[in-house]
Amino acid sequence: MNTTQTSRRTVPSQVSASVRFATAVAIAAILALAWIGAEHESHRAVQTATAAISRGTVPAAQPAVEIANRRDAASASRI
């Protein structure tokens, strides 16, 4: 007897074609759902950015400014 034949392990039984096909279909479905989800979020991001840009700048209400001392009074005292 040859030593390679005695040390060779038995090959495990292969998975049936229907199980391999079902696995491939499941993986394809998961990838398709991920693709659709990413596409939806991409469109939503573009719409949000477009809406933000098209609104333009909105002038904010500025607080009233009060002048405590005038420079004219300070410069008049120097003369």
DSSP file with accessible surface (Angstrom, degrees, kcal/mol):
  #  RESIDUE AA STRUCTURE BP1 BP2  ACC     N-H-->O    O-->H-N    N-H-->O    O-->H-N    TCO  KAPPA ALPHA  PHI   PSI    X-CA   Y-CA   Z-CA
    1    1 A M              0   0  197      0, 0.0     2,-0.2     0, 0.0     3,-0.0   0.000 360.0 360.0 360.0 143.2    0.0    0.0    0.0
    2    2 A N     >  -     0   0   87      1,-0.1     4,-1.3     2,-0.0     3,-0.3  -0.561 360.0-135.1 -83.0 141.7    1.1    3.5   -0.8
    3    3 A T  H  > S+     0   0  105     -2,-0.2     4,-1.7     1,-0.2     5,-0.1   0.826 103.1  58.4 -69.1 -28.7    1.6    5.9    2.1
    4    4 A T  H  > S+     0   0   74      1,-0.2     4,-0.8     2,-0.2    -1,-0.2   0.861 104.8  50.9 -69.3 -32.7   -0.2    8.7    0.4
    5    5 A Q  H  4 S+     0   0  122     -3,-0.3    -1,-0.2     1,-0.2    -2,-0.2   0.866 110.5  47.9 -72.6 -34.3   -3.3    6.7    0.1
    6    6 A T  H  < S+     0   0   84     -4,-1.3    -2,-0.2     1,-0.2    -1,-0.2   0.837 114.0  45.5 -76.7 -30.9   -3.4    5.7    3.7
    7    7 A S  H  < S+     0   0   91     -4,-1.7     2,-0.2     2,-0.1    -1,-0.2   0.577  87.3 108.5 -88.4 -10.1   -2.8    9.2    5.0
    8    8 A R     <  -     0   0  184     -4,-0.8     2,-0.2    -5,-0.1     3,-0.0  -0.504  65.3-137.0 -69.7 131.7   -5.4   10.8    2.7
    9    9 A R        -     0   0  224     -2,-0.2     2,-0.2     1,-0.1    -2,-0.1  -0.505  24.4 -98.9 -84.9 159.4   -8.5   11.9    4.5
   10   10 A T        -     0   0  135     -2,-0.2    -1,-0.1     1,-0.1     0, 0.0  -0.521  38.2-115.7 -77.8 141.3  -11.9   11.4    3.1
   11   11 A V        -     0   0  121     -2,-0.2     3,-0.1     1,-0.1    -1,-0.1  -0.622  32.5-116.0 -77.0 130.9  -13.5   14.4    1.4
   12   12 A P        -     0   0  103      0, 0.0    -1,-0.1     0, 0.0     2,-0.0  -0.303  41.0 -89.0 -66.3 153.7  -16.6   15.7    3.2
   13   13 A S        -     0   0  117      1,-0.1     2,-0.1     3,-0.0     3,-0.1  -0.368  47.5-117.0 -64.6 138.5  -19.8   15.4    1.3
   14   14 A Q        -     0   0  166      1,-0.1     2,-0.2    -3,-0.1    -1,-0.1  -0.423  28.6-101.5 -77.3 154.0  -20.4   18.4   -0.8
   15   15 A V        -     0   0   86      1,-0.1    -1,-0.1    -2,-0.1     5,-0.0  -0.488  46.2-101.2 -74.6 144.2  -23.4   20.7   -0.3
   16   16 A S     >  -     0   0   61     -2,-0.2     4,-2.0     1,-0.1     5,-0.2  -0.173  24.8-116.0 -66.5 159.2  -26.3   20.2   -2.6
   17   17 A A  H  > S+     0   0   65      1,-0.2     4,-2.6     2,-0.2     5,-0.2   0.859 113.8  56.4 -65.2 -34.6  -26.8   22.5   -5.6
   18   18 A S  H  > S+     0   0   84      2,-0.2     4,-2.5     1,-0.2    -1,-0.2   0.896 106.9  48.9 -68.8 -35.5  -30.1   23.7   -4.3
   19   19 A V  H  > S+     0   0   71      2,-0.2     4,-2.4     1,-0.2    -1,-0.2   0.921 112.3  48.6 -69.4 -40.9  -28.6   24.8   -0.9
   20   20 A R  H  X S+     0   0  144     -4,-2.0     4,-2.4     2,-0.2    -2,-0.2   0.919 112.6  48.6 -63.3 -41.3  -25.8   26.6   -2.8
   21   21 A F  H  X S+     0   0  149     -4,-2.6     4,-2.5     2,-0.2    -2,-0.2   0.930 111.0  49.5 -65.1 -43.4  -28.4   28.3   -5.0
   22   22 A A  H  X S+     0   0   56     -4,-2.5     4,-2.4     1,-0.2    -2,-0.2   0.898 111.2  50.1 -63.4 -38.6  -30.5   29.3   -2.1
   23   23 A T  H  X S+     0   0   75     -4,-2.4     4,-2.5     2,-0.2    -1,-0.2   0.922 110.5  49.4 -65.2 -42.6  -27.5   30.8   -0.3
   24   24 A A  H  X S+     0   0   56     -4,-2.4     4,-2.4     1,-0.2    -2,-0.2   0.908 111.6  48.9 -63.6 -40.9  -26.5   32.7   -3.4
   25   25 A V  H  X S+     0   0   72     -4,-2.5     4,-2.5     2,-0.2    -2,-0.2   0.916 111.0  50.5 -65.8 -40.6  -30.0   34.1   -3.8
   26   26 A A  H  X S+     0   0   50     -4,-2.4     4,-2.3     2,-0.2    -2,-0.2   0.923 111.8  46.9 -64.6 -43.4  -30.1   35.1   -0.1
   27   27 A I  H  X S+     0   0   94     -4,-2.5     4,-2.5     2,-0.2    -1,-0.2   0.919 112.2  50.6 -64.9 -41.6  -26.7   36.9   -0.4
   28   28 A A  H  X S+     0   0   57     -4,-2.4     4,-2.4    -5,-0.2    -2,-0.2   0.903 110.2  50.3 -63.5 -38.5  -27.9   38.7   -3.6
   29   29 A A  H  X S+     0   0   49     -4,-2.5     4,-2.4     2,-0.2    -2,-0.2   0.917 110.2  49.4 -66.5 -41.3  -31.1   39.8   -1.8
   30   30 A I  H  X S+     0   0  114     -4,-2.3     4,-2.3     1,-0.2    -2,-0.2   0.927 112.7  47.4 -63.3 -44.2  -29.2   41.2    1.2
   31   31 A L  H  X S+     0   0  113     -4,-2.5     4,-2.4     2,-0.2    -2,-0.2   0.896 111.1  51.6 -64.9 -37.8  -26.9   43.1   -1.2
   32   32 A A  H  X S+     0   0   50     -4,-2.4     4,-2.5     2,-0.2    -2,-0.2   0.917 110.2  48.6 -66.1 -40.9  -29.8   44.4   -3.2
   33   33 A L  H  X S+     0   0  126     -4,-2.4     4,-2.4     2,-0.2    -2,-0.2   0.905 111.5  49.6 -66.1 -39.2  -31.5   45.7    0.0
   34   34 A A  H  X S+     0   0   64     -4,-2.3     4,-2.4     2,-0.2    -2,-0.2   0.909 111.1  50.3 -64.9 -39.9  -28.3   47.3    1.2
   35   35 A W  H  X S+     0   0  192     -4,-2.4     4,-2.4     2,-0.2    -2,-0.2   0.931 111.3  47.8 -63.1 -45.9  -27.9   49.0   -2.3
   36   36 A I  H  X S+     0   0   99     -4,-2.5     4,-2.4     1,-0.2    -2,-0.2   0.914 112.1  50.1 -63.3 -42.2  -31.5   50.3   -2.2
   37   37 A G  H  X S+     0   0   34     -4,-2.4     4,-2.3     2,-0.2    -1,-0.2   0.921 111.7  47.4 -63.1 -42.7  -31.1   51.6    1.3
   38   38 A A  H  X S+     0   0   65     -4,-2.4     4,-2.2     2,-0.2    -2,-0.2   0.901 111.7  51.0 -66.1 -38.7  -27.9   53.4    0.4
   39   39 A E  H  X S+     0   0   95     -4,-2.4     4,-2.4     2,-0.2    -2,-0.2   0.922 109.9  50.2 -65.1 -40.8  -29.5   54.9   -2.7
   40   40 A H  H  X S+     0   0  113     -4,-2.4     4,-2.2     1,-0.2    -2,-0.2   0.926 112.0  46.7 -63.3 -45.8  -32.5   56.1   -0.7
   41   41 A E  H  X S+     0   0   92     -4,-2.3     4,-2.2     2,-0.2    -1,-0.2   0.862 110.5  53.8 -67.1 -32.9  -30.2   57.8    1.9
   42   42 A S  H  X S+     0   0   69     -4,-2.2     4,-2.2     2,-0.2    -2,-0.2   0.931 109.5  47.1 -66.3 -44.6  -28.1   59.4   -0.8
   43   43 A H  H  X S+     0   0  103     -4,-2.4     4,-2.4     1,-0.2    -2,-0.2   0.900 111.6  51.8 -62.8 -40.1  -31.1   60.9   -2.5
   44   44 A R  H  X S+     0   0  132     -4,-2.2     4,-2.3     1,-0.2    -2,-0.2   0.903 108.8  50.2 -64.5 -38.5  -32.3   62.2    0.9
   45   45 A A  H  X S+     0   0   60     -4,-2.2     4,-2.5     2,-0.2    -1,-0.2   0.904 110.4  49.7 -66.5 -39.9  -29.0   63.8    1.6
   46   46 A V  H  X S+     0   0   83     -4,-2.2     4,-2.7     2,-0.2    -2,-0.2   0.921 111.2  49.3 -65.7 -41.3  -29.0   65.5   -1.8
   47   47 A Q  H  X S+     0   0  132     -4,-2.4     4,-2.4     2,-0.2    -2,-0.2   0.912 111.6  49.1 -64.8 -40.0  -32.5   66.8   -1.2
   48   48 A T  H  X S+     0   0   88     -4,-2.3     4,-2.1     2,-0.2    -2,-0.2   0.932 113.3  46.4 -65.1 -43.5  -31.6   68.1    2.2
   49   49 A A  H  X S+     0   0   51     -4,-2.5     4,-2.3     2,-0.2     5,-0.2   0.906 112.2  50.9 -66.4 -39.9  -28.5   69.9    0.9
   50   50 A T  H  X S+     0   0   84     -4,-2.7     4,-2.6     1,-0.2    -1,-0.2   0.916 110.6  48.9 -64.0 -41.8  -30.4   71.4   -2.0
   51   51 A A  H  X S+     0   0   39     -4,-2.4     4,-1.3     1,-0.2    -1,-0.2   0.901 111.2  50.0 -65.1 -38.7  -33.1   72.7    0.3
   52   52 A A  H  X S+     0   0   53     -4,-2.1     4,-0.6     1,-0.2    -2,-0.2   0.891 114.6  43.8 -68.0 -37.3  -30.4   74.2    2.6
   53   53 A I  H >< S+     0   0  137     -4,-2.3     3,-0.8     1,-0.2    -2,-0.2   0.901 110.9  53.3 -74.4 -39.8  -28.6   75.9   -0.3
   54   54 A S  H 3< S+     0   0   93     -4,-2.6    -1,-0.2     1,-0.2    -2,-0.2   0.756  98.6  64.3 -71.5 -23.8  -31.8   77.2   -2.1
   55   55 A R  H 3< S-     0   0  181     -4,-1.3    -1,-0.2    -5,-0.2    -2,-0.2   0.820  90.8-162.7 -67.0 -30.3  -33.1   78.9    1.1
   56   56 A G    <<  -     0   0   47     -3,-0.8     2,-0.4    -4,-0.6    -1,-0.1  -0.196  39.3 -32.1  75.0-169.9  -30.1   81.3    1.0
   57   57 A T        -     0   0  139     -4,-0.0    -4,-0.0     3,-0.0     0, 0.0  -0.671  55.3-149.2 -87.9 135.2  -29.1   83.3    4.0
   58   58 A V        -     0   0  117     -2,-0.4     2,-0.2     0, 0.0    -2,-0.1  -0.899  23.4-120.0-102.1 122.1  -31.8   84.4    6.3
   59   59 A P        -     0   0  121      0, 0.0     2,-0.2     0, 0.0     3,-0.0  -0.440  28.3-139.0 -65.4 130.3  -31.0   87.7    8.0
   60   60 A A        -     0   0   71     -2,-0.2     2,-0.4     1,-0.1    -3,-0.0  -0.581  24.2 -99.6 -87.4 151.5  -30.9   87.3   11.8
   61   61 A A        -     0   0  103     -2,-0.2    -1,-0.1     1,-0.0     0, 0.0  -0.589  40.2-145.5 -71.9 122.2  -32.4   89.8   14.1
   62   62 A Q        -     0   0  157     -2,-0.4     3,-0.1     1,-0.1     2,-0.0  -0.720  16.7-113.1 -91.2 141.8  -29.6   92.0   15.4
   63   63 A P        -     0   0  102      0, 0.0     2,-0.1     0, 0.0    -1,-0.1  -0.360  39.7 -95.0 -70.9 152.6  -29.7   93.3   19.0
   64   64 A A        -     0   0   97      1,-0.1     2,-0.5    -2,-0.0     0, 0.0  -0.429  38.0-138.9 -67.6 140.3  -30.1   97.1   19.5
   65   65 A V        -     0   0  132     -2,-0.1     2,-0.4    -3,-0.1    -1,-0.1  -0.881  15.6-166.2-106.0 129.8  -26.7   98.8   20.0
   66   66 A E        -     0   0  179     -2,-0.5     2,-0.6     0, 0.0    -2,-0.0  -0.949  14.5-139.2-115.7 137.2  -26.4  101.6   22.5
   67   67 A I        -     0   0  114     -2,-0.4     3,-0.1     1,-0.2    -2,-0.0  -0.826  12.4-169.2 -96.3 123.2  -23.5  103.9   22.7
   68   68 A A  S    S+     0   0   96     -2,-0.6     2,-0.4     1,-0.3    -1,-0.2   0.948  71.8   9.7 -78.6 -50.4  -22.3  104.6   26.2
   69   69 A N  S    S-     0   0  145      4,-0.0     2,-0.3     3,-0.0    -1,-0.3  -0.985  72.4-132.0-130.8 145.1  -19.9  107.5   25.6
   70   70 A R     >  -     0   0  165     -2,-0.4     4,-1.0    -3,-0.1     3,-0.3  -0.723   9.9-139.2 -96.5 145.3  -19.3  109.5   22.5
   71   71 A R  H  > S+     0   0  218     -2,-0.3     4,-2.7     1,-0.2     5,-0.3   0.790  99.1  69.7 -70.6 -26.3  -15.8  110.2   21.2
   72   72 A D  H  > S+     0   0  120      1,-0.2     4,-2.0     2,-0.2    -1,-0.2   0.918  98.7  48.5 -60.0 -40.8  -16.8  113.7   20.4
   73   73 A A  H  > S+     0   0   73     -3,-0.3     4,-1.2     1,-0.2    -1,-0.2   0.891 112.6  48.5 -66.8 -36.8  -17.0  114.6   24.1
   74   74 A A  H  X S+     0   0   51     -4,-1.0     4,-0.6     1,-0.2    -2,-0.2   0.906 112.9  46.3 -71.1 -40.5  -13.6  113.0   24.8
   75   75 A S  H  X S+     0   0   58     -4,-2.7     4,-0.7     1,-0.2     3,-0.5   0.831 107.5  58.2 -73.2 -29.0  -11.9  114.8   21.9
   76   76 A A  H >< S+     0   0   64     -4,-2.0     3,-0.6    -5,-0.3    -1,-0.2   0.855 101.0  56.5 -68.7 -30.9  -13.4  118.2   22.8
   77   77 A S  H 3< S+     0   0   97     -4,-1.2    -1,-0.2     1,-0.2    -2,-0.2   0.745 100.3  59.3 -74.2 -19.8  -11.9  118.0   26.3
   78   78 A R  H 3<        0   0  211     -4,-0.6    -1,-0.2    -3,-0.5    -2,-0.2   0.761 360.0 360.0 -77.5 -24.2   -8.4  117.6   24.8
   79   79 A I    <<        0   0  184     -4,-0.7    -3,-0.0    -3,-0.6    -4,-0.0  -0.149 360.0 360.0 -77.8 360.0   -8.6  120.9   23.0
